[in-house]
């Protein structure tokens, strides 16, 4: 991103930020309500002045959370996202642990975005209830990253003939930490299948998708509840169970800063599309669709 683009918002970018139509942005500019420049022959909006304007018209404390946050992406690990961060050279650091850990750290201003895949308690969606409950007082937008196939990862050839969740009974399963979205979802699905945690032989918790699948590859677990892409990478068998949605909760101002914009720009490239297609179980057709925008 060049210096001009980093300092100014376009009409469309400001409309996206404010969740209004571009026509309304033109009306605000014409009335002088929002700071703008016409020096280049088209409307541009100075980023720092827009942030100050938003703060002046906010009912909450006059704080710029984007400037207070380090350029760190928190939350649940996603292999495609980690690859895109490296390849885009966006400058974001990563502190991937789990969905709930990321929410807590994001609420404490420890990063500009966090990855989530937490089923809503209503059963009708993903991540919105958790984001609304934890981040309701913060300027945050929840955008879709990808829909992912999650299921039972078993040894190559599926020697035990695992077909459904019920086949997990009395077998050794790779356990994730309680804060992990996959562990919360698996507990929910086990309950719906009439199985209790006591029906499962759990390993000691591991803290990543890959580590859980490696337990299966090494013969230390019979099953891991993991991603299709990870199973394919390790050449393990995969039994699909559910399609989940992995979202990014992003500080609304930080979305327009160079690190997030560099990542988003790379995700529109052919290189990214080819990588996503090559990784099993990803649907990126709704990428960056806004599912929630705090008031």
C-alpha positions as CSV (number, residue, x, y, z in Angstrom):
1,X,0.0,0.0,0.0
2,X,1.4,3.4,-1.0
3,X,1.7,6.4,1.4
4,X,-1.4,8.1,-0.1
5,X,-3.6,5.0,0.3
6,X,-2.4,4.5,3.9
7,X,-3.3,8.2,4.8
8,X,-6.6,8.5,3.0
9,X,-9.9,6.5,2.7
10,X,-11.8,6.4,-0.6
11,X,-15.5,7.0,-0.7
12,X,-16.2,3.2,-0.9
13,X,-13.8,2.5,2.1
14,X,-15.5,5.1,4.2
15,X,-19.0,3.8,3.3
16,X,-17.8,0.3,4.3
17,X,-16.4,1.6,7.6
18,X,-19.6,3.5,8.4
19,X,-22.0,0.8,7.1
20,X,-23.8,3.3,4.8
21,X,-24.3,3.7,1.1
22,X,-21.8,5.7,-0.9
23,X,-24.5,8.2,-1.8
24,X,-24.7,9.1,1.9
25,X,-20.9,9.6,2.1
26,X,-21.3,12.2,-0.7
27,X,-24.0,13.9,1.2
28,X,-21.9,14.1,4.4
29,X,-19.0,15.5,2.4
30,X,-21.2,18.1,0.6
31,X,-22.5,19.3,3.9
32,X,-19.1,19.5,5.5
33,X,-20.1,17.0,8.2
34,X,-17.1,14.7,7.5
35,X,-13.6,15.9,6.8
36,X,-12.5,15.4,3.2
37,X,-10.1,16.5,0.5
38,X,-10.7,17.2,-3.2
39,X,-7.1,18.0,-4.0
40,X,-6.7,15.0,-6.4
41,X,-10.0,15.7,-8.3
42,X,-11.9,13.0,-6.4
43,X,-13.1,12.8,-2.8
44,X,-10.5,11.4,-0.3
45,X,-11.0,11.3,3.4
46,X,-7.9,11.9,5.7
47,X,-7.8,8.7,7.9
48,X,-6.6,10.5,11.1
49,X,-9.3,13.2,10.8
50,X,-12.0,10.6,10.2
51,X,-10.9,8.7,13.3
52,X,-11.0,12.0,15.3
53,X,-14.4,12.8,13.8
54,X,-15.7,9.3,14.8
55,X,-14.3,9.7,18.3
56,X,-15.9,13.2,18.7
57,X,-19.3,11.8,17.7
58,X,-19.0,8.6,19.9
59,X,-21.0,8.1,23.1
60,X,-18.2,6.0,24.5
61,X,-14.7,7.0,25.8
62,X,-12.6,9.0,23.3
63,X,-10.0,6.3,22.7
64,X,-8.5,5.1,19.4
65,X,-8.3,1.4,19.9
66,X,-6.5,0.8,16.6
67,X,-3.5,2.9,17.8
68,X,-3.5,1.1,21.2
69,X,-3.5,-2.4,19.7
70,X,-0.3,-4.2,18.5
71,X,-0.3,-5.6,15.0
72,X,-1.0,-9.2,16.1
73,X,-3.5,-11.7,14.9
74,X,-4.9,-13.7,17.8
75,X,-7.3,-16.6,18.3
76,X,-7.8,-20.0,16.7
77,X,-5.2,-21.3,14.2
78,X,-6.0,-21.7,10.6
79,X,-3.4,-23.2,8.2
80,X,-4.6,-21.2,5.2
81,X,-4.6,-17.9,7.1
82,X,-1.1,-18.6,8.6
83,X,0.2,-19.2,5.0
84,X,-1.5,-16.0,3.7
85,X,0.1,-13.9,6.5
86,X,3.5,-15.2,5.5
87,X,3.1,-14.9,1.8
88,X,1.5,-11.5,1.8
89,X,4.3,-10.0,4.0
90,X,1.6,-8.0,5.7
91,X,3.7,-7.5,8.8
92,X,1.2,-9.1,11.2
93,X,2.5,-11.2,14.0
94,X,0.6,-14.3,15.2
95,X,-0.4,-15.5,18.6
96,X,-2.6,-18.5,17.7
97,X,-3.9,-20.5,20.7
98,X,-7.7,-20.9,20.7
99,X,-11.0,-19.1,20.0
100,X,-11.7,-18.2,23.6
101,X,-8.2,-17.2,24.4
102,X,-8.2,-14.9,21.4
103,X,-11.5,-13.3,22.4
104,X,-10.1,-12.6,25.8
105,X,-6.9,-11.1,24.5
106,X,-8.7,-9.1,21.8
107,X,-11.0,-7.6,24.5
108,X,-7.8,-6.6,26.4
109,X,-6.4,-4.8,23.3
110,X,-3.6,-7.4,22.7
111,X,-4.2,-7.6,19.0
112,X,-6.0,-6.1,16.0
113,X,-7.9,-9.2,15.0
114,X,-8.8,-12.6,16.3
115,X,-9.8,-15.9,14.6
116,X,-13.0,-17.6,15.8
117,X,-15.0,-20.8,15.1
118,X,-17.5,-20.9,18.0
119,X,-21.0,-22.3,17.4
120,X,-23.8,-20.0,18.5
121,X,-25.8,-21.6,21.3
122,X,-29.0,-21.1,19.2
123,X,-27.5,-23.5,16.7
124,X,-28.2,-21.2,13.8
125,X,-24.7,-19.8,13.1
126,X,-21.2,-19.1,14.2
127,X,-19.2,-16.6,16.3
128,X,-21.7,-13.8,16.5
129,X,-23.1,-14.5,20.0
130,X,-19.6,-14.9,21.4
131,X,-18.3,-11.7,19.7
132,X,-21.4,-9.7,20.7
133,X,-21.2,-10.8,24.3
134,X,-17.5,-10.3,24.8
135,X,-16.8,-7.3,22.5
136,X,-20.1,-5.4,22.6
137,X,-18.4,-2.2,23.9
138,X,-15.7,-2.2,21.2
139,X,-15.7,-1.0,17.6
140,X,-15.4,-4.4,15.9
141,X,-16.5,-6.0,12.7
142,X,-16.7,-9.8,12.2
143,X,-15.9,-10.9,8.7
144,X,-15.9,-14.4,7.2
145,X,-12.5,-15.9,6.4
146,X,-13.6,-19.4,5.2
147,X,-16.0,-22.2,5.6
148,X,-14.1,-25.4,6.5
149,X,-14.9,-29.1,6.5
150,X,-14.3,-30.6,10.0
151,X,-14.6,-34.2,10.9
152,X,-12.9,-37.3,12.2
153,X,-9.3,-37.8,11.2
154,X,-8.3,-41.4,11.4
155,X,-5.2,-43.5,10.3
156,X,-4.7,-44.0,6.5
157,X,-7.0,-46.7,5.2
158,X,-9.4,-46.2,8.2
159,X,-8.5,-49.6,9.7
160,X,-11.2,-49.4,12.4
161,X,-14.0,-48.5,9.9
162,X,-14.9,-45.3,11.6
163,X,-18.0,-43.8,9.9
164,X,-19.9,-41.7,12.5
165,X,-19.4,-39.9,15.8
166,X,-20.9,-43.0,17.6
167,X,-17.8,-44.9,16.5
168,X,-15.7,-42.7,18.8
169,X,-17.1,-44.6,21.8
170,X,-14.4,-46.4,23.8
171,X,-11.7,-45.2,21.4
172,X,-8.7,-42.9,22.1
173,X,-9.3,-39.3,20.9
174,X,-6.9,-36.5,20.6
175,X,-8.0,-33.8,23.1
176,X,-7.7,-30.1,22.6
177,X,-7.7,-27.4,25.3
178,X,-11.1,-26.5,26.7
179,X,-10.9,-23.0,25.1
180,X,-10.5,-24.4,21.6
181,X,-13.5,-24.0,19.3
182,X,-13.0,-27.5,18.0
183,X,-13.3,-29.0,21.5
184,X,-16.4,-26.9,22.3
185,X,-18.0,-28.0,19.0
186,X,-17.1,-31.7,19.5
187,X,-18.5,-31.7,23.0
188,X,-21.8,-30.3,21.6
189,X,-21.9,-32.9,18.8
190,X,-21.2,-35.7,21.2
191,X,-24.0,-34.6,23.4
192,X,-26.4,-34.5,20.4
193,X,-25.2,-38.1,19.5
194,X,-26.0,-39.3,23.0
195,X,-22.4,-39.7,24.1
196,X,-20.8,-38.3,27.2
197,X,-17.2,-37.3,27.7
198,X,-16.8,-40.3,29.9
199,X,-17.5,-42.6,26.9
200,X,-14.2,-41.4,25.3
201,X,-10.6,-42.2,26.2
202,X,-9.0,-38.7,25.9
203,X,-5.3,-38.0,25.4
204,X,-3.7,-35.1,27.3
205,X,-4.7,-31.8,25.6
206,X,-2.7,-30.5,22.7
207,X,-2.9,-26.9,21.5
208,X,-3.1,-27.1,17.7
209,X,-5.0,-28.8,14.8
210,X,-1.7,-30.2,13.5
211,X,-0.5,-31.6,16.8
212,X,-3.9,-33.4,17.3
213,X,-3.6,-35.0,13.9
214,X,0.0,-36.0,14.5
215,X,-1.2,-38.0,17.5
216,X,-3.2,-40.1,15.1
217,X,-0.4,-40.3,12.6
218,X,2.0,-41.5,15.3
219,X,-0.5,-44.1,16.7
220,X,-1.0,-42.3,20.0
221,X,-4.7,-41.6,19.2
222,X,-7.4,-43.4,17.2
223,X,-9.2,-40.2,16.1
224,X,-8.8,-36.5,16.0
225,X,-11.7,-34.1,15.4
226,X,-9.9,-31.9,12.9
227,X,-9.8,-30.2,9.5
228,X,-9.9,-31.9,6.1
229,X,-7.0,-29.8,5.0
230,X,-4.8,-31.1,7.9
231,X,-5.8,-34.7,7.2
232,X,-4.9,-34.3,3.5
233,X,-1.5,-32.7,4.4
234,X,-0.6,-35.6,6.7
235,X,-2.1,-38.2,4.3
236,X,-4.6,-39.4,6.9
237,X,-8.2,-40.5,6.3
238,X,-11.0,-38.0,6.8
239,X,-14.7,-38.7,7.7
240,X,-16.6,-35.4,7.2
241,X,-19.0,-34.4,10.0
242,X,-19.8,-30.6,9.8
243,X,-19.0,-27.5,7.8
244,X,-18.0,-24.7,10.2
245,X,-17.4,-21.0,9.6
246,X,-14.1,-19.5,10.6
247,X,-14.4,-15.7,11.1
248,X,-12.1,-12.8,11.9
249,X,-13.2,-10.3,14.5
250,X,-11.2,-7.1,13.5
251,X,-10.9,-3.7,15.1
252,X,-12.9,-1.5,12.8
253,X,-10.3,1.2,12.4
254,X,-7.4,-1.3,12.1
255,X,-9.1,-3.0,9.1
256,X,-8.2,0.0,7.0
257,X,-4.5,0.1,8.2
258,X,-1.7,-1.2,6.0
259,X,-1.3,-4.7,7.6
260,X,-4.9,-5.8,7.2
261,X,-5.2,-4.2,3.8
262,X,-2.1,-5.9,2.6
263,X,-3.5,-9.3,3.8
264,X,-6.9,-8.6,2.2
265,X,-5.2,-7.5,-1.1
266,X,-3.2,-10.7,-1.2
267,X,-6.3,-12.8,-0.7
268,X,-7.7,-11.4,-4.0
269,X,-4.6,-12.8,-5.9
270,X,-4.5,-15.8,-8.1
271,X,-1.8,-17.3,-5.8
272,X,-4.2,-17.3,-2.9
273,X,-7.0,-18.8,-4.9
274,X,-4.8,-21.6,-6.1
275,X,-3.6,-22.4,-2.6
276,X,-7.1,-22.4,-1.2
277,X,-8.2,-24.7,-4.0
278,X,-5.3,-27.1,-3.4
279,X,-6.0,-27.3,0.3
280,X,-8.8,-29.8,1.0
281,X,-12.1,-28.7,2.6
282,X,-12.0,-24.9,2.1
283,X,-14.8,-22.7,0.7
284,X,-13.7,-19.1,0.3
285,X,-16.6,-17.8,-1.8
286,X,-17.9,-15.7,1.2
287,X,-14.5,-14.4,2.2
288,X,-14.6,-11.0,4.0
289,X,-18.4,-10.9,4.0
290,X,-19.5,-8.9,7.1
291,X,-21.5,-11.0,9.5
292,X,-21.5,-8.5,12.4
293,X,-20.7,-4.9,13.0
294,X,-20.9,-3.4,16.4
295,X,-22.7,-0.1,16.9
